[in-house]
Amino acid sequence: MVQTDPYLSRMARRVHPIGVSIFTEMSRLALEHNAVNLSQGFPDFPTPDLLKEAAREAIAHDINQYAIGTGSTRLRKAIARKSKRTMGISWDENREITVTNGATEAIFDVIQAIVNPGDEVIVFEPYYDSYVPSVEIAGGVARIVTLRAPDWSFKPEELDRAFNSKTRAIIVNTPHNPTGKVFSKEELDLIAGLCKQHNALAITDEVYEHLIFDGHTHTYMAALPGMRDRTITLSSASKTFSVTGWKTGWALAAPDLTDALRRVHQFVTFCSAAPLQEAVATGLEQAETNGYYDRLAVEYTARLDLLFRYLEQAGLKPIRPQGTFFIMSDISGLGFEDDIAFARYMASEVGVACIPPSAFYSTSDDGTKLARWCFAKRDETLHAAGERLAIWARAR
Ligand SMILES: Cc1ncc(COP(=O)(O)O)c(C=O)c1O
């Protein structure tokens, strides 16, 4: 079809369907109305001093030029050591580990590296918003399977139907943004079985692997029988070390998949920031022995409890997450037309910004009845949000 809209005429057609993220509008509204911003997913508390000091030191020692494209040797070794402990898998840092500009770049790279035009990639909705555009830019087709509240489970028969001869891969994000679901071992076993049956790959986004609550456990897909060499495991320092602005992530995959991913990575960014890679290496090395991961989970559980109580008291029906730093709440019955109307109202009239999750859905309208709140915030921030929610609830 000939493109007639003059605004779109200078954009490549494959870019047309990519919308502008809802984060932009919510952050603008939050700023405009001086709202407490629980929308975007990043901490408002300081990064650990250890990492900040290590970054300063790396810059002072002139680690300021291009890093090795695949990642600094020290960082790849630190990732290998950590992954051996957490996943029980040995990864060769030279042939199986690649450092990228955050997990987001790794997601893009791996999809461009393995998806041919017409291939299908199964994506659970709600989803992290980079998955579908990454698949579409590669010429692939996203096959959506919906996770349903309150336990965010999927129907096994629906997933079974989504797999077919065109299925190239499935993306599994666990712990899952925005729902806070931690996929159970049984669910992952079922997905692994379908991957093996249909000769499909699994791309796992595990950036919240250390943010797990209430005794739930994180299962690594790559550690399941027969899955090591068909899984591309992605993670990142962003959430674990409160350095979302550093965009330091990594991909673990069998040598042929790593080679494919690196072919893309070399022309997307070539390498990520050299001094920050050294600082993340320091964080990972120290965390092996200093109890960091346990403390992180304890601190986040306290923040979760705090915001959960405030949401509950305000009648916002929060659904307790098993992991991540988000709470979904059920806003049905509050009289709003949809989640976008609710989120706009909350930011501009109540002074607390959240994310309307319908942006994370493409087939179901479940998102219109939900709101996502981020609790990666200082106690003062959560108290300020709680007070405003309480005032609004009393006036209702
Ligand atoms: C599921 C998921 N994957 C990836 C990312 C981004 O990770 P990174 O900062 O390493 O690119 C996020 C950030 O919000 C996320 O929620």
The ligand as an ORCA input file, in Angstrom:
! r2SCAN-3c Opt
* xyz 0 1
  C      11.824     -7.494     31.926
  C      12.884     -6.491     31.685
  N      13.885     -6.780     30.855
  C      14.864     -5.901     30.607
  C      14.861     -4.653     31.193
  C      15.959     -3.692     30.883
  O      17.178     -4.158     31.327
  P      18.480     -3.323     31.006
  O      18.433     -2.078     31.827
  O      19.572     -4.234     31.402
  O      18.455     -3.026     29.555
  C      13.826     -4.297     32.045
  C      13.773     -2.951     32.625
  O      12.765     -2.449     33.039
  C      12.814     -5.241     32.301
  O      11.807     -4.954     33.128
*
